[in-house]
Amino acid sequence: MTGSGRRVGLIGVGNMGGRIGRRLHETGVEIVGHHPDPEKVRRWGLEPVDSVRALTACVDVVLLCLPDSPVVEAVVTGEDGVLAAAREGQVIVDATSALPQSTRALAAAAAERGVGYVDAPVSGGARSAPEGRLTVMVGGEPDTVAGLRWLFDAIASSVHVMGPVGSGHLTKILNNFLNAVSLAATSEVMVAGRAAGLDVHALLQVLSVSSGRNYAVETRFPSIIEGDYLEGGITVDLMIKDVVSYLDQIARQHGVSLAGSGVLSAFRMASALGYGDQINNRVVDALGDAAGGVRLHTRP
């Protein structure tokens, strides 16, 4: 048990949100969820609530795990949204990969109602969530953040307070762009190696102990070359959203854009080839398609 004595309401029960919800439930947190289809809440072992308004009215913490900022804005500020039913002292925790400027505006609107707002996006993949081994990047008022430590400790092995509200989402964008770079670049190298006649297992062994080592080499490709794409993570289209967020909201503003165009092209090609709603690791197959049908594995 967390000992918090606080009830959580989860909005967003997709691949990551659902796993976070289940983890909280299994660690003793009292939690309910909302989705237009109640069965999508029940599949994660949670009790469904009929509406955002009803959920907000019966919880202390509203946890958002949604696709992007426009969806968060609609859920929080809509006619029947969170703030329409919120009461003073509640806290909204936004685990979405969202835009910092949108987050800051929502936090200001929440503050007018006496409601706290903390951005707390996560990293670590869908396989880390059930074990409580995520990384959380937090932005918000120090006292509000400190009061949520029980929540973060239930889902994460690494919690980093990055600064005022919006700082967590800014950090997440930077992290996800670097993630996209390493995944796309490693995919290209592995496809090129296979097409040129190398054994991909031997190639990956070299990369894992050499200067080309990165997160994709260490954690993704040992599975991918066996035909396991580690389903459950973010999709190709959501990766495109994160790369565009980096390019439009950070890189160009600060004059540091260099590597982004090639990475964006790789994932956009994958989406155009029909991989958009599949896990982002499938970018390796899109690059393989462009190379004449190259696959790193023999599994169908």
C-alpha positions in Angstrom: 0.0 0.0 0.0 1.1 3.5 -0.7 -0.4 5.0 2.4 -1.4 8.1 0.5 -5.1 7.7 1.1 -5.8 9.5 -2.2 -7.9 8.2 -5.1 -6.6 8.5 -8.6 -8.6 8.9 -11.8 -7.0 7.8 -15.0 -7.9 9.3 -18.4 -6.1 7.5 -21.2 -5.9 3.7 -21.1 -3.7 3.0 -24.1 -0.6 0.9 -24.2 1.2 3.0 -21.7 -1.7 4.5 -19.7 -3.3 1.2 -19.2 -0.1 -0.4 -17.9 0.5 2.5 -15.5 -3.0 2.2 -14.3 -2.7 -1.5 -13.6 0.6 -1.0 -11.9 -0.9 1.6 -9.6 -3.8 -0.7 -8.8 -1.5 -3.6 -8.1 0.6 -1.5 -5.7 -2.5 -0.6 -3.6 -3.5 2.7 -5.1 -7.2 3.2 -5.3 -7.8 4.0 -8.9 -10.6 4.3 -11.4 -10.5 5.0 -15.2 -12.4 6.6 -18.0 -12.7 5.8 -21.7 -15.8 6.0 -24.0 -15.6 2.2 -24.2 -15.6 0.9 -20.6 -14.2 -2.4 -21.6 -10.9 -0.7 -22.5 -10.7 0.3 -18.8 -11.7 -3.1 -17.5 -9.0 -4.9 -19.6 -6.5 -3.3 -17.3 -8.3 -4.4 -14.1 -9.7 -1.0 -13.3 -13.2 0.2 -12.5 -14.6 2.4 -15.3 -16.4 5.7 -14.7 -18.9 7.0 -17.2 -17.5 10.5 -17.9 -14.6 12.8 -17.4 -16.8 15.0 -15.2 -17.9 12.1 -13.0 -14.3 10.8 -12.7 -13.0 14.2 -11.7 -15.7 14.6 -9.1 -14.8 11.3 -7.3 -10.9 11.5 -7.2 -8.1 13.5 -5.7 -5.6 13.2 -8.5 -6.5 13.2 -12.2 -3.8 11.3 -14.2 -3.7 12.0 -17.9 -2.0 9.6 -20.4 -3.3 10.9 -23.7 -1.9 11.1 -27.3 -1.0 14.8 -27.6 -1.6 18.4 -26.4 -4.8 19.0 -28.4 -6.5 16.0 -26.8 -5.3 17.1 -23.3 -6.6 20.6 -23.9 -10.0 19.2 -24.9 -10.2 16.9 -21.9 -9.1 19.5 -19.4 -10.8 22.6 -20.6 -13.8 21.2 -22.5 -17.4 21.9 -21.5 -17.6 18.6 -19.6 -13.9 18.4 -19.0 -11.7 18.1 -15.9 -11.8 21.8 -14.9 -15.6 22.0 -15.2 -15.9 19.6 -12.3 -12.6 20.2 -10.4 -12.5 21.4 -6.9 -9.8 23.3 -5.0 -7.0 21.1 -3.8 -7.1 18.6 -6.6 -4.1 17.9 -8.7 -3.8 17.1 -12.4 -0.8 15.0 -13.3 -0.2 15.0 -17.1 1.9 12.0 -18.2 1.3 12.8 -21.9 4.1 13.6 -24.3 2.8 17.1 -24.7 4.0 20.6 -25.7 5.4 22.7 -22.8 3.7 25.9 -23.8 0.3 24.1 -23.8 1.1 22.6 -20.5 1.9 26.0 -19.0 -1.3 27.5 -20.2 -3.3 24.6 -18.8 -1.5 25.0 -15.5 -2.5 28.6 -15.4 -6.1 27.8 -16.0 -6.0 25.1 -13.3 -4.5 27.5 -10.8 -7.4 29.9 -11.3 -9.6 27.1 -9.9 -7.2 26.3 -7.0 -6.1 23.1 -8.8 -2.5 22.0 -9.1 -1.0 20.9 -12.4 2.2 18.8 -12.7 3.6 17.4 -16.0 5.2 14.0 -15.5 5.8 12.2 -18.8 7.5 8.8 -18.6 10.1 6.8 -20.5 11.2 3.2 -20.3 8.9 1.4 -22.6 5.8 -0.6 -22.1 7.8 -3.5 -20.7 9.1 -1.4 -17.8 5.7 -0.1 -16.7 4.3 -3.3 -15.2 7.5 -3.6 -13.0 7.5 0.0 -11.8 10.8 0.7 -13.6 9.8 3.7 -15.6 11.7 7.0 -15.6 9.6 10.1 -14.8 10.5 13.6 -15.8 8.6 16.1 -13.5 7.7 19.8 -13.8 5.7 21.7 -11.3 5.6 23.6 -8.0 7.9 22.0 -5.5 5.3 21.4 -2.8 2.8 19.9 -5.2 5.5 17.6 -6.7 6.6 16.5 -3.3 3.1 15.6 -2.4 2.9 13.2 -5.4 6.0 11.2 -4.5 3.9 8.2 -3.5 2.5 8.2 -7.1 5.8 8.4 -8.9 7.5 5.9 -6.6 4.7 3.4 -7.5 5.4 3.5 -11.2 9.1 4.5 -11.5 12.6 3.5 -10.4 13.9 6.9 -11.4 12.2 10.2 -10.7 13.8 13.5 -11.9 12.3 16.9 -10.9 13.3 19.2 -13.8 11.9 22.5 -12.7 8.7 24.5 -13.0 5.6 23.3 -14.8 6.4 22.5 -18.5 9.9 21.3 -17.7 9.0 17.7 -17.7 7.4 17.9 -21.1 10.4 19.8 -22.5 12.7 17.1 -21.2 10.5 14.4 -22.7 10.6 16.0 -26.1 14.4 16.2 -26.0 14.6 12.6 -24.9 12.2 11.3 -27.5 14.0 13.1 -30.3 17.3 11.4 -29.3 15.4 8.1 -29.0 14.2 8.6 -32.6 17.7 9.4 -33.9 19.2 6.3 -32.3 16.4 4.1 -33.5 16.4 5.4 -37.1 20.2 5.4 -37.4 20.6 1.9 -35.9 17.8 0.6 -38.2 19.6 2.0 -41.2 22.9 0.5 -40.2 21.4 -2.9 -39.4 19.5 -3.0 -42.8 22.6 -1.9 -44.6 24.7 -4.5 -42.9 22.3 -7.3 -43.7 22.0 -6.1 -47.3 25.8 -6.1 -47.6 26.0 -9.7 -46.4 26.9 -9.4 -42.7 25.5 -11.7 -40.1 23.3 -9.3 -38.1 24.0 -11.1 -34.8 27.7 -10.6 -35.2 27.2 -7.0 -36.3 25.0 -6.2 -33.3 27.7 -7.8 -31.0 30.3 -5.4 -32.4 28.0 -2.4 -32.1 27.1 -3.2 -28.5 30.8 -3.0 -27.4 31.9 -0.2 -29.8 31.5 3.5 -30.2 28.2 3.0 -32.0 26.6 1.7 -28.9 23.2 3.3 -28.0 19.9 2.6 -26.4 18.5 1.0 -29.6 21.5 -1.3 -29.9 21.4 -2.3 -26.2 17.7 -2.8 -25.6 15.8 -3.1 -28.9 17.7 -4.8 -31.6 18.6 -8.0 -29.6 14.8 -8.7 -29.8 14.2 -7.2 -33.2 16.7 -9.5 -34.9 14.8 -12.4 -33.5 11.5 -11.1 -34.9 10.2 -9.6 -31.6 9.4 -6.0 -32.2 8.6 -5.3 -28.5 5.0 -4.5 -29.1 3.3 -2.1 -26.8 5.4 1.0 -27.2 4.5 4.2 -29.0 3.6 4.0 -32.7 5.4 5.4 -35.7 2.8 8.2 -36.0 3.3 9.2 -32.4 7.1 9.2 -32.9 6.5 11.5 -35.9 4.5 13.8 -33.6 7.4 13.9 -31.0 10.1 14.6 -33.7 8.0 17.4 -35.2 7.5 18.8 -31.7 11.2 18.9 -31.2 11.9 20.5 -34.6 9.1 23.1 -34.4 9.1 24.0 -30.7 12.7 23.7 -29.7 15.3 23.2 -32.3 14.4 25.9 -34.8 13.6 28.4 -32.0 17.1 28.0 -30.6 18.9 27.5 -33.9 20.2 24.0 -33.2 18.4 21.9 -35.8 20.7 19.6 -37.7 19.9 15.9 -37.6 16.1 16.2 -37.5 15.2 16.2 -41.2 16.6 12.8 -42.0 15.1 11.2 -38.9 11.7 12.7 -39.7 11.9 11.4 -43.3 12.6 7.9 -42.0 9.5 7.8 -39.8 7.3 9.5 -42.4 8.3 7.0 -45.0 7.4 4.2 -42.5 4.0 5.8 -42.0 3.4 6.1 -45.8 4.3 2.4 -46.2 1.5 1.5 -43.8 3.4 1.2 -40.5 1.9 4.4 -38.9 -0.3 2.6 -36.3 2.4 0.0 -35.5 5.2 0.2 -32.9 7.9 2.7 -33.9 10.5 -0.2 -34.0 8.9 -1.1 -37.4 10.8 1.7 -39.0 13.5 -0.9 -39.5 11.1 -2.8 -41.8 10.2 0.4 -43.7 13.9 0.9 -44.4 14.2 -2.7 -45.3 11.3 -2.3 -47.7 13.1 0.6 -49.3 16.2 -1.6 -49.7 14.3 -4.3 -51.6 12.6 -6.3 -48.9 15.4 -6.7 -46.4 14.5 -8.2 -43.0 16.8 -8.8 -40.1 15.1 -12.0 -39.1 13.6 -15.1 -40.7 10.5 -15.2 -38.5 7.3 -14.5 -40.5 
